[in-house]
């Protein structure tokens, strides 16, 4: 049975690539996936990832914050990956909340509403 495909992202190139996901292949192992354009390492984004347009710099900045915080876009049993912020304002609100409350950044970034 063929393996499913998942998305890998190159932030400097603002590019996304669908590649086969091999469950026995460690993501941080010896064989790292590299960007075909710039040869930088690709970041595993998940199978439910949809890349923003290359010209949308704000969306790519938001995506960079999410990926560096460890937030990924995996499918869940109920459909998609859940809530993810789309604007820098939403990211700033959640980061401020995380600093004030002591909640981890990754968990605060995926909150639907900030108390």
N, C-alpha and C positions, 0 to 999 in steps of 0.2 A: 504494500500500500504506500503511495507517495506521501511524503511529509507535507504539512501545510506551509504556507509562506507567511512571513512576518516582515515588518518594516524595520529598516535600519536607516539612520539619519546622519548626514554630514552637515554640521552646523556652519562651518566656514563657507561651504559651497551652496548652502540652502537647498540641499537635494535629499530626496528620499528614494530608497531602493527596496523593492520587495525581493526577498531572497528566501530560499528554503530554510525552514527551521528544523534542525536535527536535535531531538531531545537528548541524545547521548553526547552532543557536542557542548562543552562548557563555554560560556560566553567570555570568560576571562582566561581561557586556556592559552595554549601555545599558538594556535591558529587564530589570529585576530582578523576580523573583516576590515578591509580598508576601502576608502573611497576611490572609485576608478578615475576621478578627475584630479584629486590633489594628494592621494595616498595617505591621508590622515585616517585615524581609526574611526570606524562608524559606531554610532550609539544605537543599541537595540531599543526601539520605541514601542514595539508591540504590534499585535495583529490587527487591532482596531484603530490604528493611527491613520489619520488623513492629513497629508501635508498641506500647509498654507501656500498660497501663491508665492513665488520667489521674490516678487517685488514688495510684498507686505512685510516691511522690516519690523514693525511692532509685533506682529504675530510670531515672527522668528525669534525675537527677543524673549517673548513670553514662553515660547517652546524651549528656548535655551535654559531659562530659569527652572522650568518644570523638569527637564531631563537631568540637569545637574543636581536637583534636589532628590532625584530618585523616583520621580513620578513617571509611570509608564502607561501605555494605552492598550491594556489587555481586555479581551472580551470577558464578560461575566455571564452567569447563568441567565440573567434577565435581559441581556441585550448587549449594550455598549460598555465602554469603560467607566461610565459615571461622569460626574461633573468635573470639568477642567476649566480654569479661568481662561478668558480669551483676550483680555486687555491688560495693559500694564497697571491700570488703576485697580483692577480686581486683584492682581498679584500683590501690589503694595498694601492693600487693605488686609489681605490674608497674612502677609509677612509681618505687618505691624501687630496684628492679633497674636501671631505665634510668639513674637518677642515679649509681649505683655503677659501672655498667659502661660508661657513655658511649654506650649504644645510644639511637637516637632514640626519643622517646616513642611515636610512632605504631607503630613496629615492635615495641616492648616490649608495647604494649597488646594486640596480636593474637597474642602467644605463647600456645600452649596450656599450656605449663608453664614456670615460672620456675626456672632452675638454682640 
